[in-house]
Amino acid sequence: MRLHEYLGCYLASSLSLIAEGGEKKTRFMEKIEIGYWAAQEEHSPSQLLSNVMEAEKGGFESVFTSDHFMPWFDTRAHAGFAWSWLAACAAVTKRMKVGTGVTAPDRYHPALIAQAFATLDDMFPGRVVLGLGAGEAMNSTPLGIDFPTPGQREQRLKETLEIITRLWQGGFQDYPGFFYRLFNAKLYTPPKTKIPIFVAAGGKHSAELAGTYGDGVIGFSGGNDAMNLAVEAAKDHGKSEDNFGRLIEFKCSYDKDYQRALDSTRVWTSTMVKGILGSDLADPRKLQKRGESEVTDKDIESVWSIVTDVEDLIKPIELLVQEGFNVVQVHSASPDEPSFVRDFTNKALPHLRRESR
């Protein structure tokens, strides 16, 4: 699973703040982390590694990658296996934290998720992050697994969080869940460090799970309600608000030619179809067709920051920080990704770093 609905309303708010000259900094700006989003759908695994290595050289601090069996679109799409790619990514980088955005339990038993990420942390201690979410149809239906109802997805996610937490604590574990069970299960290669868990939250229940079991929340469109609920739940469970992660995927496309930058985002129109995240539609060909027929340029521009000057991305990112997000994963759909990475790290990222000091 991956995150697909950027807070479009923030783009409109950003323009308003810019017009008013609003550059208010908050305490969150002091802790902002700028990461690079590696979309498995958009590039081959080998090309993604090349992009990420350049991103780290330029100053990006982390990389999150999508975890899907099949992609959101069909034309020129890819769908690398996220877990093996993360191992390679951690091996070819030196400092970046690596994580999924996000892994869903519909095609994995939670114990396998726990084992996989514990193994990553054994090899790359302190650099691994687990992103978890409720799941989408392209991860289950093609494998002959019935796509769960919303309530079932939330229950699966809860059981997954509980099982992973138990196994990472060590020792033999039993778990009598409805969807998942453990019988004298033990991780013989446990994680070396505490692996942060970020939970994708689009509503009240998932937000409460993020705060109760997680170390951070991944925000969706629709405002800050889910993020705020997650933070309150975290505080209720004795967690520090300052240390609780609030992650957002920031979507952008950059090219000197505006139309070219806009056109490069069209592969993602399926993710903007109303209600698509909870639907049982799994075929990338049908998803792409829905996006092409139902999403307008205006819709795209309300979700994606389309720019001809990479420095124009600074203000929208600053606004997200002012809204309370402290981890911004930059997802570029630029037609020339190496040029985006070079220009963003040379022109935009240094400004954001100065602001965060």
LOKOLVEX-179771 format. One record per residue: residue in three letters; x, y, z of N, C-alpha, C in turn. Coordinates in pm, whole numbers, padded with zeros to 5 digits, always signed. Last residue first. Example, Ala and Ser with C-alpha at 12.3 -4.5 7.8 and 13.67 -1.06 7.14 Angstrom:
% LOKOLVEX-179771
SER+01285-00225+00708+01367-00106+00714+01290+00003+00787;ALA+01319-00569+00780+01230-00450+00780+01320-00330+00780;
% end
This chain:
% LOKOLVEX-179771
ARG+01698+02539+01146+01799+02560+01250+01754+02664+01351;SER+01515+02536+00949+01497+02439+01057+01599+02455+01169;GLU+01597+02719+00762+01478+02750+00841+01463+02659+00961;ARG+01810+02580+00650+01836+02703+00726+01720+02738+00816;ARG+01666+02376+00524+01760+02343+00631+01792+02466+00714;LEU+01529+02518+00332+01453+02448+00436+01542+02411+00553;HIS+01749+02600+00177+01663+02698+00243+01584+02635+00356;PRO+01848+02352+00082+01930+02437+00171+01848+02543+00244;LEU+01624+02264-00081+01658+02198+00045+01747+02282+00135;ALA+01625+02431-00312+01515+02433-00216+01557+02378-00080;LYS+01877+02402-00450+01809+02531-00438+01703+02536-00329;ASN+01989+02145-00447+02078+02261-00458+02008+02393-00422;THR+01776+01971-00432+01877+01966-00327+01971+02085-00331;PHE+01637+02045-00666+01574+02058-00535+01679+02060-00424;ASP+01822+01986-00870+01780+02124-00849+01716+02143-00711;ARG+01860+01703-00839+01972+01797-00840+01928+01938-00804;VAL+01596+01606-00856+01677+01580-00737+01791+01680-00728;PHE+01527+01696-01118+01454+01740-00999+01539+01723-00874;SER+01710+01557-01274+01717+01704-01270+01642+01759-01150;PRO+01622+01292-01230+01756+01334-01187+01772+01486-01179;GLU+01356+01313-01347+01375+01299-01203+01517+01333-01158;ASP+01182+01465-01557+01326+01439-01551+01365+01432-01404;PRO+00913+01492-01494+00950+01417-01615+01099+01384-01622;SER+00822+01431-01151+00882+01516-01254+00925+01434-01376;ALA+00692+01357-00928+00656+01288-01052+00712+01364-01171;SER+00817+01327-00603+00825+01397-00730+00782+01305-00844;HIS+00745+01351-00284+00718+01261-00395+00715+01343-00523;VAL+00898+01393+00012+00878+01462-00115+00865+01359-00227;GLN+00774+01380+00324+00830+01293+00221+00796+01352+00084;VAL+00830+01535+00616+00775+01562+00483+00848+01474+00383;VAL+00758+01539+00943+00827+01456+00845+00759+01478+00711;ASN+00593+01702+01085+00736+01714+01111+00821+01618+01027;PHE+00301+01897+01060+00376+01782+01012+00525+01804+01037;GLY+00168+02131+01130+00200+02034+01235+00278+01912+01189;GLU+00138+02344+00969+00015+02271+01002+00041+02163+01106;GLN+00399+02416+00929+00317+02501+01015+00187+02433+01055;VAL+00461+02217+00747+00526+02217+00877+00447+02302+00976;LEU+00307+02303+00533+00280+02172+00594+00343+02163+00732;LEU+00437+02544+00478+00299+02545+00528+00264+02413+00594;GLU+00678+02455+00377+00677+02529+00503+00537+02532+00563;ILE+00584+02347+00138+00642+02259+00239+00643+02327+00376;PRO+00498+02580+00002+00402+02474+00038+00455+02377+00144;LYS+00755+02720-00011+00642+02770+00067+00540+02662+00099;ILE+00918+02558-00185+00957+02587-00047+00836+02626+00037;LEU+00858+02536-00446+00812+02428-00359+00840+02456-00212;ASP+00980+02731-00589+00839+02753-00559+00781+02642-00473;GLU+01225+02635-00654+01216+02711-00531+01072+02744-00493;VAL+01192+02530-00906+01192+02437-00792+01183+02511-00658;ASP+00978+02647-01137+01093+02690-01057+01091+02609-00928;THR+00754+02543-01230+00862+02558-01329+00989+02610-01263;VAL+00531+02304-01072+00613+02425-01073+00715+02422-01188;ILE+00258+02185-00906+00321+02185-01038+00400+02314-01052;SER+00167+01997-00652+00233+02127-00673+00309+02118-00805;TRP-00140+01820-00664+00003+01825-00693+00050+01969-00704;VAL-00406+01884-00609-00338+01781-00530-00186+01789-00544;SER-00498+02069-00784-00538+02086-00645-00467+01988-00553;GLU-00413+01979-01026-00345+02097-00972-00385+02125-00827;ILE-00596+01772-01068-00454+01742-01051-00384+01858-00982;ASP-00832+01918-01103-00820+01823-00991-00673+01794-00962;LYS-00768+02052-01336-00791+02129-01214-00780+02040-01091;ASP-00762+01842-01514-00638+01913-01484-00651+01994-01356;THR-00977+01580-01377-00946+01693-01464-00810+01754-01428;VAL-01079+01247-01381-00996+01348-01313-00954+01455-01412;GLU-01216+01056-01530-01287+01126-01422-01208+01240-01357;SER-01062+00930-01723-01195+00977-01760-01260+01066-01656;GLU-00824+00858-01600-00819+00937-01723-00954+00998-01758;GLY-00917+00701-01385-00847+00826-01363-00848+00916-01485;ARG-01027+00482-01519-01110+00566-01433-01045+00702-01412;LYS-00797+00380-01644-00908+00430-01726-00999+00521-01643;GLN-00650+00295-01421-00598+00401-01508-00709+00463-01592;LEU-00816+00092-01327-00785+00207-01243-00738+00325-01327;LYS-00804-00085-01540-00932-00021-01509-00911+00101-01419;ARG-00535-00156-01526-00589-00103-01651-00720-00029-01626;PRO-00501-00260-01267-00438-00133-01302-00491-00073-01432;ASP-00760-00390-01081-00695-00403-01211-00634-00268-01251;ALA-00910-00344-00851-00770-00381-00836-00693-00383-00967;LEU-01169-00219-00659-01111-00218-00792-00961-00240-00782;ASP-01305-00189-00426-01250-00321-00453-01190-00332-00593;SER-01222+00120-00246-01298+00038-00341-01231-00096-00362;GLY-01091+00300-00091-01165+00195-00023-01241+00102-00115;LEU-00976+00469-00278-00891+00401-00181-00962+00287-00111;ILE-01176+00591-00430-01101+00479-00488-01021+00402-00384;GLY-01334+00811-00372-01367+00683-00311-01282+00566-00353;LYS-01264+00976-00673-01336+00980-00546-01370+00839-00498;VAL-00940+00954-00798-01081+00921-00820-01151+00912-00685;MET-00674+00977-00752-00756+01093-00720-00904+01071-00747;THR-00543+00761-00846-00542+00778-00700-00630+00895-00656;SER-00554+00798-01118-00639+00694-01058-00648+00711-00907;THR-00357+00985-01179-00496+01030-01169-00587+00925-01106;TRP-00092+00929-01217-00143+00916-01081-00289+00956-01068;VAL-00022+00990-01470-00026+00847-01435-00090+00825-01299;ARG-00001+01265-01474-00128+01204-01515-00136+01055-01483;THR+00230+01402-01425+00155+01354-01309+00033+01270-01347;SER+00324+01491-01665+00399+01383-01600+00326+01326-01479;ASP+00172+01711-01730+00146+01584-01800+00213+01466-01729;LEU+00298+01909-01572+00161+01866-01545+00134+01728-01606;ALA+00545+01932-01701+00540+01894-01559+00401+01843-01522;ARG+00458+02015-01950+00531+01889-01938+00530+01840-01793;GLN+00349+02260-01887+00262+02155-01941+00329+02019-01928;TYR+00578+02408-01800+00468+02376-01707+00383+02260-01758;ASP+00907+02354-01841+00784+02360-01920+00668+02315-01832;LYS+01087+02300-01647+01086+02436-01700+00961+02461-01785;ASP+00934+02105-01390+00999+02113-01521+00993+02259-01566;TYR+00813+01902-01134+00893+02019-01171+00950+02002-01311;SER+00564+01815-00908+00625+01788-01037+00690+01916-01087;CYS+00465+01661-00594+00506+01773-00678+00559+01724-00812;LYS+00333+01593-00278+00338+01556-00420+00369+01678-00505;PHE+00431+01477+00025+00415+01601-00050+00436+01572-00198;GLU+00303+01289+00275+00361+01275+00141+00328+01403+00063;ILE+00375+01340+00617+00289+01368+00502+00368+01347+00373;LEU+00379+01247+00961+00436+01238+00826+00331+01270+00720;ARG+00473+01294+01263+00355+01333+01184+00401+01349+01041;GLY+00588+01124+01556+00603+01160+01416+00472+01193+01348;PHE+00652+01249+01872+00558+01169+01793+00563+01216+01647;ASN+00800+01416+02026+00870+01304+01963+00780+01217+01876;ASP+00615+01597+02124+00726+01647+02044+00797+01536+01968;GLU+00447+01436+02278+00395+01497+02156+00508+01543+02066;SER+00545+01132+02418+00576+01273+02403+00521+01327+02271;LYS+00304+00910+02564+00407+00941+02464+00424+01093+02452;GLY+00100+00814+02725+00226+00853+02786+00337+00886+02689;HIS-00137+00776+02604-00059+00656+02634+00083+00691+02677;ASP-00228+01027+02552-00303+00948+02650-00227+00822+02692;LYS-00055+01093+02346-00038+01158+02476-00111+01080+02585;ALA-00171+00935+02145-00032+00912+02187-00007+00972+02325;ALA-00419+01056+02121-00411+00916+02167-00271+00883+02215;GLU-00336+01305+02023-00405+01297+02152-00400+01155+02209;VAL-00228+01225+01776-00142+01290+01875-00206+01281+02014;ALA-00457+01125+01650-00344+01037+01677-00253+01095+01784;LEU-00610+01357+01632-00659+01245+01711-00546+01150+01747;ASN-00449+01506+01456-00471+01554+01593-00522+01443+01684;MET-00468+01347+01225-00338+01372+01287-00355+01415+01433;ALA-00741+01364+01173-00680+01234+01203-00547+01253+01273;ASP-00771+01647+01126-00844+01577+01231-00778+01446+01271;ASN-00662+01811+00933-00574+01764+01039-00644+01678+01144;GLY-00778+01739+00596-00751+01822+00712-00670+01750+00818;GLY-00797+01579+00378-00918+01600+00455-00896+01681+00581;SER-00550+01324+00308-00623+01447+00279-00746+01457+00368;PHE-00343+01182+00569-00414+01178+00442-00484+01311+00421;GLY-00036+01114+00745-00156+01190+00719-00211+01170+00579;ILE+00075+00881+00965+00090+00925+00827-00041+00988+00785;VAL+00220+00903+01289+00101+00891+01205+00134+00941+01066;GLY+00428+00721+01524+00397+00831+01435+00274+00800+01353;ASP+00454+00505+01670+00546+00612+01706+00522+00734+01617;GLY+00156+00318+01772+00261+00366+01685+00351+00472+01747;TYR-00055+00252+01939+00049+00152+01914+00171+00207+01840;THR-00205+00491+01977-00197+00388+02081-00076+00298+02062;GLY-00190+00642+01743-00147+00699+01869-00124+00596+01977;ALA-00289+00457+01556-00157+00519+01537-00104+00573+01669;LEU-00542+00406+01657-00444+00297+01653-00303+00353+01640;GLU-00656+00655+01613-00640+00608+01751-00541+00492+01758;ALA-00655+00652+01334-00579+00754+01406-00555+00712+01550;SER-00830+00446+01279-00690+00427+01243-00602+00531+01313;HIS-01067+00569+01380-01017+00444+01436-00869+00422+01405;LYS-01100+00815+01228-01090+00813+01374-01023+00686+01427;GLY-00898+00816+00925-01020+00831+01003-00994+00812+01150;GLY-00662+00765+00805-00756+00847+00730-00884+00873+00805;ALA-00337+00697+00871-00465+00723+00937-00550+00817+00854;ALA-00072+00473+00887-00153+00558+00800-00292+00573+00858;VAL+00172+00476+01134+00045+00417+01092-00032+00517+01006;PHE+00503+00382+01196+00414+00489+01153+00288+00426+01095;ILE+00723+00270+01432+00608+00230+01350+00524+00354+01323;PRO+01076+00234+01475+00956+00319+01479+00848+00264+01386;ILE+01235-00017+01646+01194+00022+01511+01070+00111+01521;LYS+01493-00009+01866+01348+00008+01859+01311+00061+01721;THR+01748-00241+01752+01702-00115+01809+01549-00111+01806;LYS+01771-00496+01657+01876-00446+01746+01834-00318+01817;PRO+01503-00735+01643+01563-00608+01604+01668-00564+01705;PRO+01592-01090+01662+01510-00973+01695+01575-00845+01644;THR+01591-01379+01549+01675-01264+01515+01591-01139+01540;TYR+01389-01531+01643+01523-01566+01688+01628-01465+01642;LEU+01082-01462+01754+01180-01413+01657+01319-01442+01709;LYS+00840-01711+01815+00952-01632+01866+01039-01587+01749;ALA+00532-01855+01918+00612-01795+01811+00720-01706+01873;ASN+00325-02011+02036+00466-02027+02074+00560-01975+01965;PHE+00123-01920+01794+00132-02030+01888+00281-02054+01918;LEU-00091-01659+01685+00044-01705+01713+00038-01818+01813;ARG-00316-01551+01427-00286-01619+01553-00137-01650+01562;TYR-00557-01331+01282-00420-01382+01290-00396-01443+01427;PHE-00829-01276+01309-00773-01293+01174-00635-01359+01178;PHE-00862-01287+01585-00969-01336+01498-00914-01365+01358;GLY-00589-01403+01800-00666-01306+01723-00776-01369+01640;PRO-00426-01489+02034-00552-01550+01989-00640-01453+01911;TYR-00091-01553+02051-00186-01443+02022-00313-01504+01965;ASP+00211-01609+02229+00083-01659+02178-00006-01539+02150;GLN+00565-01616+02208+00442-01540+02214+00325-01621+02160;PHE+00882-01621+02361+00776-01695+02293+00643-01625+02315;GLY+01100-01328+02324+01040-01442+02391+00935-01511+02306;GLY+01036-00981+02228+01117-01100+02253+01041-01210+02324;GLN+00920-00758+02130+00957-00757+02271+01041-00877+02310;TRP+00848-00827+01876+00968-00744+01891+01011-00730+02037;LEU+00610-00961+01930+00726-01035+01879+00855-00955+01894;ARG+00443-00749+02017+00476-00862+02106+00602-00933+02059;THR+00430-00585+01789+00481-00532+01915+00523-00644+02008;ILE+00310-00760+01607+00445-00710+01582+00508-00659+01711;ILE+00056-00794+01732+00146-00907+01710+00290-00861+01690;GLU-00051-00534+01731-00032-00605+01857+00066-00721+01842;LEU-00061-00474+01458+00018-00390+01548+00047-00463+01679;THR-00240-00675+01374-00104-00668+01321-00013-00588+01413;GLU-00474-00605+01503-00409-00732+01538-00264-00733+01490;LYS-00522-00360+01367-00504-00364+01513-00431-00492+01554;LEU-00555-00450+01104-00446-00359+01137-00418-00359+01286;ARG-00784-00605+01130-00659-00668+01087-00540-00581+01125;GLN-00964-00402+01197-00935-00507+01294-00805-00579+01259;GLU-00963-00254+00958-00920-00191+01083-00885-00295+01189;ARG-01064-00445+00782-00930-00391+00761-00876-00326+00889;GLN-01321-00483+00885-01225-00593+00888-01082-00544+00870;GLY-01433-00232+00831-01420-00279+00969-01319-00392+00982;PRO-01421-00230+00544-01347-00132+00626-01328-00178+00770;THR-01375-00576+00431-01458-00458+00454-01377-00357+00537;PRO-01108-00712+00224-01187-00699+00347-01274-00573+00348;PHE-01110-00895-00067-01080-00763-00014-01168-00737+00108;ASP-00993-01228-00063-01108-01137-00063-01068-01004-00001;ILE-00730-01330-00260-00769-01297-00123-00884-01197-00129;GLY-00613-01378-00500-00723-01464-00461-00769-01443-00318;LEU-00438-01190-00572-00381-01310-00510-00489-01407-00464;PRO-00580-00971-00657-00506-01049-00757-00449-01179-00703;THR-00683-00882-00394-00769-00944-00495-00692-01023-00601;SER-00455-00760-00257-00520-00883-00213-00597-00953-00324;ASN-00355-00527-00356-00265-00611-00279-00326-00746-00241;MET-00555-00386-00473-00452-00439-00562-00349-00526-00490;ALA-00715-00290-00259-00754-00412-00331-00643-00471-00417;GLU-00525-00195+00032-00606-00166-00085-00620-00293-00169;GLY-00468-00120+00387-00460-00197+00264-00556-00154+00155;ALA-00408+00002+00631-00516-00096+00626-00522-00174+00495;GLY-00053+00023+00711-00183+00076+00675-00283-00036+00656;LEU+00270+00118+00835+00161+00022+00825+00031+00092+00788;GLY+00616+00144+00806+00489+00211+00783+00381+00108+00762;LEU+00897+00118+00996+00787+00039+00941+00663+00127+00928;VAL+01235+00201+00943+01103+00248+00986+00997+00159+00920;VAL+01579+00183+01023+01461+00118+00965+01333+00174+01028;ARG+01813+00252+01142+01781+00319+01016+01649+00271+00956;GLY+01894+00106+01360+01860+00245+01380+01818+00320+01256;PRO+02102-00119+01182+02037-00078+01306+02014+00072+01315;PHE+02097-00304+00950+02109-00159+00941+02044-00096+01064;MET+02071-00571+01025+02176-00534+00928+02203-00385+00927;ASP+01863-00560+01205+01986-00628+01244+02101-00587+01153;ASP+01668-00437+01053+01728-00360+01161+01854-00428+01214;LEU+01601-00645+00877+01657-00520+00823+01728-00443+00934;THR+01494-00821+01067+01613-00859+00991+01681-00736+00932;ALA+01270-00679+01144+01372-00709+01244+01503-00746+01176;PHE+01130-00687+00907+01185-00559+00949+01285-00575+01063;ALA+01068-00965+00890+01137-00896+00781+01203-00768+00830;GLN+00930-01019+01131+01057-01085+01102+01136-01009+00996;ALA+00700-00860+01102+00789-00841+01217+00926-00900+01190;ILE+00593-00977+00872+00632-00836+00872+00731-00810+00984;LEU+00542-01228+00975+00640-01215+00867+00685-01070+00852;ALA+00345-01172+01160+00473-01226+01208+00581-01215+01102;PRO+00126-01092+01002+00201-00992+01079+00336-01042+01130;HIS+00124-01232+00678+00097-01254+00819+00180-01154+00898;TYR+00026-01038+00397+00133-01087+00484+00077-01122+00621;ARG-00181-00924+00263-00109-01033+00195+00008-01087+00275;ASP-00284-00741+00450-00376-00827+00375-00305-00942+00305;PRO-00137-00561+00599-00136-00701+00641-00225-00793+00558;ALA+00072-00330+00420-00060-00370+00468-00061-00520+00499;THR+00304-00067+00433+00283-00210+00427+00146-00243+00487;VAL+00274+00240+00238+00287+00164+00362+00265+00016+00334;GLY+00578+00295+00287+00465+00388+00294+00351+00340+00203;THR+00864+00184+00469+00755+00161+00373+00643+00260+00397;GLY+01205+00314+00495+01078+00261+00544+00977+00243+00434;VAL+01519+00420+00619+01444+00356+00511+01316+00296+00567;LYS+01737+00695+00672+01640+00600+00726+01558+00546+00611;MET+02063+00744+00542+01919+00759+00528+01842+00652+00606;ARG+02337+00692+00547+02274+00751+00665+02122+00749+00660;LYS+02422+00556+00317+02502+00553+00439+02426+00596+00563;THR+02316+00323+00059+02318+00454+00124+02390+00441+00258;VAL+02321+00064-00015+02390+00158-00104+02386+00301-00051;ALA+02174-00066+00184+02312-00108+00159+02388-00005+00076;ALA+01922+00040+00171+02000+00065+00292+02148+00033+00270;CYS+01852-00067-00081+01859+00078-00060+01944+00111+00062;ALA+01842-00339-00032+01939-00286-00127+01960-00136-00106;ALA+01630-00338+00149+01761-00392+00189+01870-00339+00098;LEU+01424-00234-00010+01470-00160+00108+01607-00208+00154;TRP+01387-00441-00197+01442-00313-00242+01494-00233-00123;SER+01271-00634-00043+01404-00661-00096+01470-00532-00144;TRP+01030-00489+00013+01118-00534+00121+01260-00564+00070;ALA+00894-00424-00230+00948-00320-00143+01052-00372-00044;PHE+00931-00531-00549+00899-00580-00414+00970-00491-00312;GLY+00805-00308-00806+00910-00384-00739+00867-00426-00600;ALA+00637-00239-01041+00587-00280-00908+00692-00369-00843;HIS+00566+00003-01301+00652-00095-01234+00586-00135-01103;ALA+00422+00111-01616+00426+00097-01470+00528-00007-01426;ARG+00347+00185-01873+00485+00207-01830+00502+00195-01677;THR+00013+00173-01783+00107+00217-01886+00243+00251-01825;ASP-00135+00125-01544-00085+00015-01627+00027+00059-01722;PHE-00156+00212-01192-00179+00237-01334-00106+00131-01414;TRP-00090+00136-00940-00213+00213-00957-00246+00240-01103;PRO+00047-00207-00940+00049-00062-00931-00088+00002-00952;MET+00054-00492-00714+00034-00434-00847+00021-00282-00832;PHE+00152-00508-00452+00171-00620-00544+00154-00574-00688;HIS+00333-00245-00281+00217-00298-00352+00253-00424-00430;ASP+00451-00009-00110+00455-00155-00093+00327-00213-00152;SER+00667+00275-00162+00536+00210-00166+00553+00058-00163;THR+00909+00407+00068+00873+00348-00060+00740+00277-00051;PHE+01102+00674+00196+00988+00583+00211+00951+00532+00074;VAL+01404+00781+00324+01333+00740+00203+01222+00644+00243;SER+01577+01066+00465+01508+00937+00473+01445+00906+00338;GLU+01706+01306+00416+01740+01232+00537+01679+01092+00543;PHE+01877+01470+00151+01756+01405+00200+01792+01310+00313;GLY+02124+01565+00053+02081+01603+00185+01948+01549+00232;GLY+02246+01477-00180+02196+01614-00177+02141+01657-00042;LYS+02300+01214-00130+02414+01305-00149+02370+01450-00136;GLU+02035+01119-00131+02111+01123-00007+02230+01217-00017;ALA+01974+01148-00405+01897+01221-00305+01972+01229-00172;GLU+02148+00967-00520+02168+01110-00547+02093+01195-00445;MET+02030+00735-00419+02170+00765-00389+02201+00912-00412;VAL+01775+00751-00534+01790+00766-00389+01935+00797-00351;ASN+01821+00708-00807+01761+00833-00762+01788+00858-00613;SER+01926+00447-00798+02008+00556-00849+01955+00691-00801;LEU+01701+00312-00703+01824+00313-00625+01915+00426-00668;LEU+01524+00355-00916+01494+00412-00785+01619+00417-00698;GLN+01644+00198-01111+01642+00343-01129+01612+00413-00997;SER+01596-00056-00999+01734-00010-01019+01740+00141-01038;PRO+01312-00070-01000+01388-00073-00874+01530-00022-00889;SER+01172+00176-01226+01222+00042-01198+01300+00043-01066;HIS+00906+00399-01128+01041+00373-01178+01078+00228-01149;GLU+00644+00399-01032+00684+00499-01132+00818+00470-01199;GLU+00586+00228-00827+00503+00224-00947+00564+00300-01064;GLN+00750+00291-00617+00779+00168-00690+00700+00158-00820;ALA+00868+00596-00540+00745+00532-00587+00779+00410-00672;ALA+01013+00722-00275+01052+00635-00387+00930+00555-00430;TRP+01049+01037-00142+00953+00930-00166+00993+00852-00291;TYR+01274+01156+00090+01252+01136-00054+01160+01016-00073;GLY+01232+01395+00360+01264+01266+00301+01229+01261+00153;ILE+01315+01608+00607+01279+01607+00466+01326+01476+00405;GLU+01198+01683+00922+01277+01586+00845+01225+01588+00702;ILE+01201+01936+01168+01152+01887+01040+01251+01791+00975;LYS+01233+02055+01409+01257+01911+01401+01220+01854+01265;GLU+01168+02319+01398+01297+02287+01456+01332+02139+01438;MET+00913+02327+01313+01015+02356+01213+01153+02319+01266;PHE+00761+02298+01538+00783+02178+01457+00894+02201+01355;ARG+00731+02548+01640+00829+02463+01706+00858+02339+01625;THR+00701+02748+01339+00650+02686+01460+00759+02601+01522;LYS+00702+03060+01164+00764+02933+01198+00702+02879+01326;LYS+00532+03236+00915+00539+03202+01057+00603+03064+01077;GLU+00506+03381+00691+00621+03293+00700+00642+03248+00844;GLY+00285+03535+00483+00295+03457+00607+00411+03361+00603;GLY+00212+03707+00284+00348+03716+00336+00369+03635+00461;GLU-00025+03673+00171-00026+03756+00290+00114+03774+00348;ALA+00044+03499-00031-00007+03630-00068-00004+03726+00051;ILE+00107+03278+00123+00212+03345+00049+00169+03485+00012;LEU-00143+03208+00220-00041+03254+00313+00071+03329+00243;SER-00269+03136-00021-00323+03244+00059-00218+03299+00153;LEU-00116+02922-00101-00121+03040-00186-00172+03161-00109;SER-00178+02749+00112-00042+02796+00091-00039+02923+00008;SER-00442+02690+00074-00405+02768+00191-00266+02827+00175;ALA-00414+02535-00154-00490+02658-00161-00455+02749-00044;LEU-00267+02330-00040-00211+02406-00150-00283+02539-00165;TYR-00434+02220+00147-00320+02296+00196-00257+02378+00084;CYS-00618+02075+00006-00664+02200+00066-00546+02283+00113;GLY-00481+01846-00057-00500+01947-00160-00543+02079-00103;LEU-00279+01654+00085-00376+01749+00137-00393+01865+00039;TYR-00264+01365-00124-00202+01480-00059-00308+01580-00018;GLU-00322+01049-00130-00406+01169-00135-00341+01280-00055;HIS-00173+00814-00119-00203+00871-00250-00285+00998-00247;LEU+00065+00588+00006-00017+00704+00032-00045+00774-00098;ARG+00039+00233-00049+00111+00358-00043+00013+00472-00022;MET+00084-00119+00000+00000+00000+00000+00087+00123+00000;
% end
